[in-house]
Amino acid sequence: MTDVRDRFRALHDSGTFVLPNPWDVGSARLLARQGFAALATTSSGLAASLGKLDQQVTRDELVAHVRALTAAVRVPVNVDAERCFADDPDGIAQTVDLLAEAGAAGISIEDYDPAPGRIETREAATVRVAAAAEACDRHGIVLTARAENHLYGHDDLADTIARLRAYRSAGAHVVYAPGLHARADIGRLVASVDAPVNVLAMAATPSVADLAELGVRRVSTGGSLAWAAYGALRDAAHELLTAGTTTFRARSLTDDEAEAAFAPR
């Protein structure tokens, strides 16, 4: 386990790497065997695989998911732990301990609270990040602190930067502002925060090569791969139901590809 965590931490030392987000064991194995150096869970993708909406997965369900993924692949797995399923530092630490035992190499914590439906104050969120950082350091786990402003209509870049600087000072190893996509804004964030920066790949986000030029360390996909897969399933089902044809098979994995991706090693 120490080796896996050391490898994940080392990925953040230089360069830019893509951190795709599988939503189940099959997608994790497929992505790992494509050659990605690390993977990350997706809260929305996991929720969809369980027939739920995002932010409705329980801590026990997430821990079981992480245990299954880390047993199935040899690459490090970063965990979208939402708010760490707790309102107090002790509860946050307990969540980190459970995810560490399940094999996580990294964990993220965010500052959006779905119960009242608002972004937490910077001060309250910083206390929570500090609790997560202390617990992660005990396990050698990389902590990513997320400022959720831009996912919830608060497009105040100055506040986002101030938050991420505070989270970094509280012990976060990586910072992340999902939803930020303009090149100039990403460049300003990278220049303003003394920490590796994760960027969410979106339709309007610059390419990975362009993000690397800006100094972005890590590029993740969130739930987009899950939605692409579910979209392909929907389209295939619609074709079968309405036209009675199966042209979708031309875009499917071949038997050999499936065996290469999913056969035990």
C-alpha positions in Angstrom: 0.0 0.0 0.0 2.8 2.4 0.8 4.3 1.8 -2.7 1.0 2.7 -4.3 0.6 5.9 -2.3 4.2 6.9 -2.9 3.6 6.4 -6.7 0.5 8.6 -6.6 2.3 11.3 -4.6 5.2 11.2 -7.1 2.9 11.9 -10.0 2.3 15.3 -8.6 5.9 16.3 -8.5 6.2 17.4 -12.1 4.5 17.3 -15.5 0.8 16.8 -16.2 -1.1 13.6 -16.0 -4.7 12.6 -16.8 -6.7 11.1 -13.9 -9.8 9.5 -15.5 -12.8 8.6 -13.4 -14.3 5.1 -13.6 -17.6 4.4 -12.0 -17.4 0.6 -11.5 -14.8 -2.2 -11.5 -15.2 -2.9 -15.2 -14.6 0.7 -16.2 -11.7 0.8 -13.8 -10.0 -2.2 -15.3 -10.6 -0.9 -18.8 -9.0 2.4 -18.0 -6.1 1.0 -16.1 -5.3 -1.3 -19.0 -5.4 1.6 -21.4 -2.3 2.8 -19.6 -3.4 5.5 -17.2 -1.1 5.9 -14.3 -3.9 6.5 -11.7 -7.6 6.6 -11.5 -10.2 8.5 -9.5 -13.7 7.7 -8.4 -16.6 9.9 -9.4 -19.5 10.6 -7.0 -22.0 11.1 -9.8 -20.9 8.1 -11.8 -21.0 5.8 -8.7 -24.4 7.2 -7.8 -25.7 6.4 -11.3 -24.3 2.9 -11.2 -26.4 2.4 -8.0 -29.5 3.9 -9.5 -29.1 7.1 -7.4 -28.6 10.8 -7.9 -25.3 12.4 -7.0 -24.8 13.2 -3.3 -27.1 10.3 -2.3 -24.5 7.6 -1.9 -23.7 6.6 1.7 -20.3 6.4 3.2 -20.6 2.6 3.5 -21.4 2.4 -0.2 -18.4 4.5 -1.1 -16.0 2.5 1.1 -17.2 -0.7 -0.5 -16.8 0.8 -3.9 -13.2 1.9 -3.1 -12.3 -1.5 -1.7 -13.6 -3.2 -4.9 -11.7 -0.8 -7.2 -8.4 -1.0 -5.4 -8.6 -4.8 -5.3 -9.3 -4.8 -9.1 -6.5 -2.5 -10.3 -2.8 -2.0 -9.6 -2.7 1.7 -10.1 -3.4 4.3 -7.4 -7.0 5.3 -6.8 -8.1 8.8 -5.7 -11.4 9.0 -4.0 -14.1 11.7 -4.4 -15.2 11.7 -0.8 -17.6 14.7 -1.2 -17.8 16.4 2.3 -16.2 13.3 3.9 -19.7 12.4 5.2 -19.3 14.3 8.5 -19.9 17.7 10.0 -17.1 17.6 12.6 -13.4 16.9 12.6 -13.6 13.6 14.3 -16.1 12.3 11.7 -14.0 13.6 8.9 -11.0 11.7 10.3 -13.0 8.6 10.7 -14.0 8.7 7.0 -10.4 9.2 6.0 -9.4 6.2 8.1 -12.1 4.0 6.5 -11.1 5.0 3.0 -7.4 4.5 3.8 -8.2 1.0 5.0 -10.1 0.4 1.8 -6.9 1.2 -0.2 -7.3 4.9 -1.2 -4.1 6.6 -2.4 -5.8 10.0 -2.4 -9.0 11.7 -1.1 -10.8 14.9 -2.0 -12.9 17.1 0.3 -15.2 19.8 -1.0 -16.7 23.0 0.5 -20.3 22.6 -0.7 -22.9 21.4 1.8 -25.9 19.8 0.0 -28.1 19.8 3.2 -28.6 23.6 3.2 -27.6 23.8 -0.5 -24.8 26.3 -0.1 -21.0 26.8 -0.1 -19.6 26.8 3.4 -17.8 29.8 4.7 -14.1 29.9 4.0 -13.4 29.7 7.8 -15.6 26.6 8.4 -14.3 24.9 5.2 -10.7 25.5 6.2 -11.2 23.8 9.6 -12.7 20.8 7.8 -9.7 20.7 5.3 -7.3 20.8 8.2 -9.0 17.8 9.9 -8.9 15.9 6.6 -5.2 16.8 6.1 -4.1 15.7 9.5 -5.8 12.3 9.0 -4.5 11.9 5.4 -0.9 12.7 6.6 -1.1 9.8 9.1 -1.8 7.4 6.1 0.5 9.0 3.5 -2.6 9.9 1.4 -2.7 12.9 -1.0 -5.5 15.3 0.0 -7.2 17.4 -2.6 -9.2 20.4 -1.4 -12.0 21.5 -3.7 -13.6 25.0 -4.0 -17.0 24.3 -5.5 -17.9 27.9 -6.4 -18.0 27.5 -10.1 -20.2 24.4 -10.1 -22.9 26.4 -8.2 -23.0 29.7 -10.0 -20.5 31.6 -7.8 -18.1 32.7 -10.5 -15.9 34.8 -8.1 -12.4 33.8 -9.1 -10.8 35.9 -6.3 -12.8 34.1 -3.7 -12.0 30.8 -5.2 -8.3 31.6 -5.1 -8.5 32.9 -1.5 -10.3 29.7 -0.5 -7.7 27.4 -2.2 -4.8 29.3 -0.7 -6.4 28.9 2.7 -7.0 25.2 2.1 -3.4 24.8 1.0 -2.2 26.5 4.2 -4.4 24.1 6.2 -2.5 21.2 4.8 -4.1 20.2 1.4 -1.6 18.8 -1.0 -3.6 19.5 -4.2 -6.2 22.2 -5.0 -9.1 22.0 -7.4 -11.8 24.3 -8.6 -14.2 22.2 -10.7 -16.1 24.1 -13.3 -13.3 26.6 -14.0 -12.6 26.4 -17.7 -11.4 29.7 -19.2 -7.8 29.6 -20.1 -7.0 32.9 -18.4 -8.7 32.0 -15.2 -6.9 28.6 -15.0 -3.6 30.3 -15.6 -4.3 32.9 -12.9 -5.2 30.1 -10.4 -2.1 28.1 -11.2 0.0 31.3 -10.7 -1.7 32.2 -7.5 -1.7 29.0 -5.5 1.6 27.3 -4.5 0.2 23.7 -5.0 -0.4 21.2 -7.7 -3.7 22.2 -9.5 -6.3 19.7 -10.7 -8.6 20.9 -13.6 -11.9 19.2 -14.6 -12.0 18.4 -18.3 -15.2 20.0 -19.7 -16.4 20.8 -23.2 -15.0 24.3 -22.9 -11.8 23.4 -21.1 -8.5 23.8 -23.0 -6.9 20.5 -24.2 -4.6 18.6 -22.0 -1.6 19.9 -23.9 -2.8 23.5 -23.4 -3.4 22.8 -19.7 0.1 21.5 -19.4 1.5 24.7 -20.8 -0.5 26.6 -18.1 1.2 24.5 -15.4 -1.8 22.3 -14.5 -0.6 19.2 -12.8 -3.6 16.9 -13.0 -6.6 16.7 -15.4 -9.7 14.6 -14.3 -12.9 13.8 -16.1 -15.5 13.7 -13.3 -18.7 11.9 -14.3 -18.3 12.6 -18.0 -17.0 9.1 -19.0 -19.9 7.6 -17.1 -22.4 9.8 -18.9 -20.7 9.1 -22.3 -21.1 5.3 -21.6 -24.7 5.7 -20.4 -25.4 7.9 -23.4 -24.1 5.2 -25.7 -26.3 2.7 -24.0 -29.4 4.9 -24.4 -28.7 5.4 -28.1 -28.1 1.7 -28.6 -31.3 0.8 -26.8 -33.3 3.5 -28.7 -32.0 2.1 -32.0 -33.0 -1.5 -31.0 -36.4 -0.4 -29.8 -37.3 1.9 -32.7 -35.5 0.5 -35.7 -34.9 -3.0 -34.7 -31.3 -2.8 -35.9 -27.9 -3.2 -34.2 -25.5 -0.9 -35.9 -24.3 0.1 -32.4 -22.4 -3.2 -32.4 -19.8 -1.6 -34.7 -18.8 0.7 -31.9 -18.6 -2.1 -29.2 -15.6 -3.8 -27.7 -14.6 -6.9 -29.6 -14.4 -10.2 -27.7 -10.6 -9.9 -27.7 -10.7 -6.4 -26.4 -13.1 -7.4 -23.6 -10.9 -10.3 -22.6 -7.8 -8.1 -22.6 -9.6 -5.6 -20.4 -11.5 -7.7 -18.0 -9.7 -11.1 -17.7 -8.1 -11.5 -14.2 -4.3 -11.1 -14.1 
